[in-house]
Structures are given as structure tokens and as C-alpha cells.
Amino acid sequence: MPTSTRPIAIPSHIRPLDEILPTEPLLMMGAGPVPIPHAVARANSIVINHLGETMSVVIAQVKDMARYTFQTQSEWILGVAGPGSAAMEMAIANLVDARSRVLCLVNGYFSQRMAEMAGRAGAQVLVHEAAGTQPLDLTAFEAAVAQHRPHCVTIVHGETSNTTFNANLAELARIAKRHGSLVIVDAVCTLSTTPLQMDAWGIDAVITGGQKGLSCIPGVSLVAFSNAAWDRINSRSSPTAHWCLDARLATNFWHRGSYHYTAPVSGVLALHEALRLVCTETLERRFERHRRCSAALQAGIEALGLQLLVPPAQRLHSVVGVVVPPATSNQAVCQHISRQYQVEVSGSFGLPIVRIGQMGEQCREPNLFRTLHALGSTMQDLGVPADLTAGLVALERGLRQVGAAEG
């Protein structure tokens, strides 16, 4: 069939971004991306030679600051031109092959994603399911590891899909290591918001994305490998199927200052500034800020008369799940709070909840008050009873009581 030679017309409906974006910027309080600090935004506007001397200095500092943030002495820090899921795939694709047995601890959407990635890499995947927001049975987990003797175990530190926190990650890692397994951890929403000690807990690969706890831009991520993990990568008898995500090839850029592919220069500079802000604040103060702000927000939400999905012992503080009453829906809440109050929160993966982020720049007092007021007002607008005054008083009291205890 002959191809038309008529030229393609310029589309007539295109408008500049200023006419598309909201007049008032949205406050990003969902499960990510999160607001970014000025220093990060400025860095993201700069382009330099991706193989020049300045970039070499930047990369060296990014790796040093990442070691502090991951709490590891490992040399094997790599950046990824892609979201946290790309870092996840780099870890799995390089540590897993067709001969591998992989035990995946699954208690939500993102832990299931790790199992799918392992399967696509050709591994024999064994799923150990936890009961959603319920406490994990360590005895059953150890029995599964002892029975299957997996080469790798995958765990999500904070399952953002249902706002569940695997608070016993250190013990899970110790169990896996006792049985000779490498441990791969998704820390996309927990790194720099919640204590995680890669070396002390015996974790072999930790992945994170820029757009959540680090308050960086979407589209850049980091992965840290232990020496044991790197030995496994070096001993592969077959090449990694993903050329861009081949960890050994990635060392050309991240460790030798030579070419792998054209790096996301502005993203690397943004990542530098995000990590610098983590180091300036210190992990201890950053952890306390996140704990303090999230606890106060949770108290405010409950004082509104709303329910949190997850019991306190299993509750993820960096993403809070709020049960939406039957009188409305999470879609209606998300749409109304965005259009009417210019606050963006997230729906979920089939659950009747909305998710409010408490990561990085989200965890600032003005953001908490604006978000809680918008949430309570939205519920009232949609016909759901909400005690807005009680909620704001509880938020204020929670922030002040914690501050007084610190003093």
C-alpha cells in the first residue's frame, strides 16, 4: 500500500506549559514525587560535560555522601539513569540468573514487582506472602528460607502501596544471611527518612529513587552493593541481559570516569545537592524530623475522625494511609483536594485509602497544617463528618509536645 507523501501538519492544539499548569502550584503531598529544595532545583537546571573533570569531582562526592546515607563502607555505589524501579532492576538483573533461586517476601504491590523482575531474569521465584498490614511471622519466614535455601532474598523496607513498614528488616536480613542468601532491599521511601544500616544489618543491595526520601528529582536513582554482592556479579558466567543496567559496565562511568552512556548530567548534579542536604542536616536529625512530623500528622488525622489503615507497630511513617469512608471514594478525595485546595495526595492500588507522603521536604510544619486543613475541608465538602478544629489542635499539640520533649 503506497505511503502518503503529504507532510505532517504542525499540531494546532499545543499550548505553552504556563497555560497548562495550575495557576497556583500544587503542594505535592502524595507518595512521590515530593517537593524539591531550591538547591536541588537549581542544580537540575545546569548542564556540564558528563566526562569532564568537574563531573569527576561531583561523582566522587556523590559516592561519598551516598555511603553515609546508606551507612556502608562499600566501594560499589552506582547511579542509575532511571527511577527507583530501574535501580531495583539493576540490582536484581545483576545478582540473578537462570540458575538462581530467589525468595521474595511479598506484602504489597512493590514487593510483588521485585518478584516479577526476578522471574523475568529467569530465576526460580519462591514467594513468601505476608498478610498485608499484619505483623510478619519471623518463624515462618525462617522456615521458608531454610527449606528453599535461596541465592537471594528480596524485601521492601517500606511498602508504599499499602503503607506497611517492615520494621524488623534487620532481623529478616540476619535470618537470610544465616542461610547463605544475599539480601536485596527496596528502600525507595525509607532511605534518609527511617534508620537503615546497610553494613550493620548485613544487607547486600539497597536501592533508592531520587524522588522520595532524598527530595531529589524523579528519574535518577542509586544502588549500593556489598562486597559479597559484587563478588556474585563478577562471578556471573553469562552477561546481564540489560545493557544499560549492567553493573560492571556502569563502573566505567561511576568508577573510572569513562563512557558507558551519556549520563543524566543535570540529574546527577541534583542528586549531589539532595545528598549534600542530607549530610548537612545529619541522618539523626533527619530521622527525628520525619518521626516527629509524621506522628503529629497521624494524630491530627485521627482527631479529624478518620482512621489510619495500618496498626502503629506496622505503620510506615514516610507514607501514611488514610481510610476513606464509604460515603465517598479515594478518587473523589484526590480530585477534590487537588482542584479545590491545590494539595496533591495519592490514591492506592485497589485499597480504599488515600496516601499522604511524609518524605523529605514534605515533612515541614507549614505543609502539615495546609495538608490537614485541606483534607478535613475536602471531607466536609464531600459530606463526610470531619472535626477540622480538633484535627488542627491535635497536630499543633503533637508538634509542640515533641518539641518540648526534645528541649
PyMOL commands that set and color helices and strands:
alter all, ss='L'
color gray80, all
select helices_A, chain A and resi 17-20+38-43+53-70+84-95+109-120+138-148+169-178+227-234+247-256+265-281+283-304+312-314+330-341+360-362+365-381+388-406
alter helices_A, ss='H'
color red, helices_A
select strands_A, chain A and resi 27-28+76-80+101-106+124-129+152-156+158-159+164-165+182-186+205-209+221-225+307-308+319-323+343-344+353-357
alter strands_A, ss='S'
color yellow, strands_A
deselect
rebuild
show_as cartoon
